[in-house]
Each structure stands twice: as C-alpha cells, then as structure tokens.
Amino acid sequence: MQALFLYHAGSFVTGVLVALGVGLAVTVLANIATTIYLHRAMAHKALTLSPPAALAFRAIVWITTGIRPRQWVAVHRKHHAFTDIDGDPHSPVLLGWKTVQMKNVALYRKCAAEPETTNRYAKDMPADRFDRALFDRTVVGLTTGIVALCLVFGVWVGLLAALVHVNLYLGGSAAVNAIGHHFGRKPYDNGAGNLQLLAFLTAGEGLHNNHHAAPTSARLAHRWYEVDYGWWIIRVMSWLRLARVRLNEVKLVTQTGRIAS
C-alpha cells in the first residue's frame, strides 16, 4: 500500500514538473514570436520576414496567445505615439504601475476593441484570407494549442502546462508595460527602463529604455553586457535568409520622435 502511494506521489510530482517545463517552453516560444514578429517586424518594421517565416510566426502567435496581429500592432503603435501621456493605452505614469501590471489585459482589450485604433495605427495590415479563415478566430487558436498539449502530454499535464503558460506570458507582457516604464536603468532620456532579468524572461523586451530610444532597431541590446536573445535568433534567421534587418546600426530618436543623425 505504501509502495503504491509512493508510486502515485512520484507520478504526480513528475507530472507537475513536466507541466512546469512545458508551460515555460511554450511561453518562451510565444515570447520569441511576440518580440520578433509582432513587435520588431510588424509594429516597427525593423526587419522583414520571408513569407514562410512570417506565416510560421503567425501560427505560433495564434495557438499560443490568440492575439490578432493587427490589433497588437495598433495598440503598440498608439503607445509609442502617446508614450506616458494622455492617450497611452497602458501608461504606469498615468495609471500607476501596479494598476497596469494587474489590469494590462483589460487595458489592451479596451484599446484593441476601438475600431479607430486599428483603422489609424494598423491600416497597413488589412485582414487577408489567412486572418479570415484562421487567425482572427482567437478561441479556435487557443483551443487548438491546448488540445495539442493534452494530446501530447495527457489531459491534466496539458491543462496545467497551459495554465502555467497563460500566467507567465500575461505576467511578463504586463511587466514590460508596467515595471518597464517605472523601474530600471535609464541610459537614454526617456521614461522606460532597462531590466535585464525581465529581458531574460521576455526575449529581450525588458531592455525597454533602449527600445524607446531606438524603436526602429531590431537589436534591443546596445551594450556588451546586455543580453537580447531575440536578436540572436534574428541573426540566425538572417544567415538562413529567413529575415532581413532594416538597419544594421542603432538609430536614436530625438525628443521630438525624429531619427537623430
């Protein structure tokens, strides 16, 4: 009886550890797709992806986050247009960093649901046949991802892994908007901060002061001691001709938002 109990206890612990590992792996994949595809490529045009790479990233975003790319891009571009002033969808300066951390999803959804947001800030990304058939169907995408986890790892491990992923991804995304605009090093004159630990968790996004200083740069690490593994992946993709970087050098913006010479 004791041996049976120990066997089931060991199986339970193993299942939890597997779920934690799988959830973390899915989050890393989602963060890579978010930073390379949604953020650097689509929102800022810092790089161009080959059609197969772009389609693969769209599929990853769809099954791991359910995000509609043009909505994410529109909300982010609006954030840059009104950074930490009235009009910013998720400014901790206006709302407090704790509020943004806890309500980031609600703030995003509110802004994304406004037709004028997408019409103005993502007019270069009209819905195509893939969006109409698949990528605009958020529930279908998320369900596909969860079902895939359950088929591969079993139902309860798959569901637990999905729960781990949801919390890690949403928490990390909120932290970039909340903590990343309140704490951290500020080598450049803007309200965002550099947090290397957050950069490790979000594929480079935690180097947020650097990003606001040079939003058209595909590279978020500006100094030798800063780590942006999203950029490492972009370099490999460039070598494989799956991506083309727009600017090889970092171009800083002025206080007016223009590119500095």
Solvent accessible surface area in square Angstrom, and as a share of the most:
residue,aa,sasa,rsa
1,M,198,0.88
2,Q,135,0.60
3,A,77,0.60
4,L,99,0.49
5,F,139,0.58
6,L,106,0.53
7,Y,146,0.56
8,H,104,0.46
9,A,38,0.29
10,G,37,0.35
11,S,53,0.34
12,F,123,0.51
13,V,82,0.47
14,T,78,0.46
15,G,8,0.08
16,V,39,0.23
17,L,111,0.55
18,V,59,0.34
19,A,0,0.00
20,L,83,0.41
21,G,41,0.39
22,V,20,0.12
23,G,0,0.00
24,L,95,0.47
25,A,59,0.46
26,V,25,0.14
27,T,6,0.03
28,V,54,0.31
29,L,78,0.39
30,A,1,0.01
31,N,11,0.05
32,I,26,0.13
33,A,0,0.00
34,T,14,0.08
35,T,0,0.00
36,I,0,0.00
37,Y,7,0.02
38,L,0,0.00
39,H,1,0.00
40,R,4,0.02
41,A,3,0.03
42,M,40,0.18
43,A,6,0.05
44,H,24,0.11
45,K,91,0.38
46,A,0,0.00
47,L,4,0.02
48,T,75,0.44
49,L,20,0.10
50,S,25,0.16
51,P,110,0.69
52,P,92,0.58
53,A,11,0.08
54,A,23,0.18
55,L,72,0.36
56,A,52,0.40
57,F,19,0.08
58,R,35,0.13
59,A,38,0.30
60,I,37,0.19
61,V,1,0.01
62,W,23,0.08
63,I,61,0.31
64,T,13,0.07
65,T,21,0.12
66,G,4,0.04
67,I,26,0.13
68,R,84,0.30
69,P,7,0.05
70,R,40,0.15
71,Q,41,0.18
72,W,43,0.15
73,V,0,0.00
74,A,0,0.00
75,V,3,0.02
76,H,17,0.08
77,R,46,0.17
78,K,38,0.16
79,H,1,0.01
80,H,46,0.21
81,A,57,0.44
82,F,56,0.24
83,T,42,0.24
84,D,21,0.11
85,I,100,0.51
86,D,126,0.65
87,G,29,0.28
88,D,13,0.07
89,P,17,0.11
90,H,8,0.03
91,S,0,0.00
92,P,6,0.04
93,V,96,0.55
94,L,91,0.45
95,L,81,0.40
96,G,31,0.30
97,W,70,0.25
98,K,137,0.58
99,T,50,0.29
100,V,0,0.00
101,Q,47,0.21
102,M,158,0.70
103,K,118,0.50
104,N,14,0.07
105,V,62,0.36
106,A,61,0.47
107,L,33,0.17
108,Y,44,0.17
109,R,164,0.60
110,K,140,0.59
111,C,8,0.05
112,A,7,0.06
113,A,76,0.59
114,E,54,0.24
115,P,93,0.59
116,E,107,0.48
117,T,2,0.01
118,T,26,0.15
119,N,102,0.52
120,R,157,0.57
121,Y,29,0.11
122,A,3,0.02
123,K,162,0.69
124,D,73,0.38
125,M,24,0.11
126,P,104,0.65
127,A,35,0.27
128,D,51,0.26
129,R,164,0.60
130,F,68,0.28
131,D,11,0.06
132,R,143,0.52
133,A,60,0.47
134,L,75,0.37
135,F,7,0.03
136,D,24,0.12
137,R,126,0.46
138,T,44,0.25
139,V,115,0.66
140,V,71,0.41
141,G,0,0.00
142,L,65,0.32
143,T,69,0.40
144,T,62,0.36
145,G,12,0.11
146,I,64,0.33
147,V,72,0.41
148,A,47,0.36
149,L,25,0.13
150,C,22,0.13
151,L,146,0.72
152,V,109,0.62
153,F,81,0.34
154,G,33,0.32
155,V,102,0.59
156,W,117,0.41
157,V,14,0.08
158,G,0,0.00
159,L,92,0.46
160,L,50,0.25
161,A,0,0.00
162,A,10,0.08
163,L,103,0.51
164,V,24,0.14
165,H,12,0.05
166,V,71,0.41
167,N,94,0.48
168,L,78,0.39
169,Y,12,0.05
170,L,73,0.36
171,G,29,0.28
172,G,13,0.13
173,S,35,0.22
174,A,4,0.03
175,A,10,0.07
176,V,15,0.08
177,N,25,0.13
178,A,0,0.00
179,I,50,0.25
180,G,0,0.00
181,H,5,0.02
182,H,90,0.40
183,F,88,0.36
184,G,35,0.34
185,R,112,0.41
186,K,101,0.43
187,P,53,0.33
188,Y,49,0.19
189,D,119,0.62
190,N,40,0.20
191,G,34,0.33
192,A,1,0.01
193,G,0,0.00
194,N,7,0.03
195,L,43,0.21
196,Q,52,0.23
197,L,129,0.64
198,L,14,0.07
199,A,0,0.00
200,F,97,0.40
201,L,107,0.53
202,T,5,0.03
203,A,0,0.00
204,G,0,0.00
205,E,17,0.08
206,G,0,0.00
207,L,3,0.01
208,H,3,0.02
209,N,0,0.00
210,N,0,0.00
211,H,3,0.02
212,H,19,0.08
213,A,7,0.05
214,A,1,0.01
215,P,21,0.13
216,T,22,0.13
217,S,6,0.04
218,A,2,0.01
219,R,68,0.25
220,L,2,0.01
221,A,12,0.09
222,H,34,0.15
223,R,61,0.22
224,W,233,0.82
225,Y,100,0.38
226,E,14,0.06
227,V,39,0.22
228,D,2,0.01
229,Y,44,0.17
230,G,0,0.00
231,W,33,0.12
232,W,143,0.50
233,I,51,0.26
234,I,0,0.00
235,R,99,0.36
236,V,69,0.40
237,M,17,0.08
238,S,32,0.21
239,W,170,0.59
240,L,114,0.57
241,R,216,0.79
242,L,64,0.32
243,A,10,0.08
244,R,161,0.59
245,V,26,0.15
246,R,125,0.46
247,L,48,0.24
248,N,130,0.67
249,E,87,0.39
250,V,41,0.24
251,K,62,0.26
252,L,67,0.33
253,V,38,0.22
254,T,57,0.33
255,Q,142,0.63
256,T,92,0.54
257,G,50,0.48
258,R,166,0.61
259,I,84,0.43
260,A,32,0.25
261,S,157,1.01
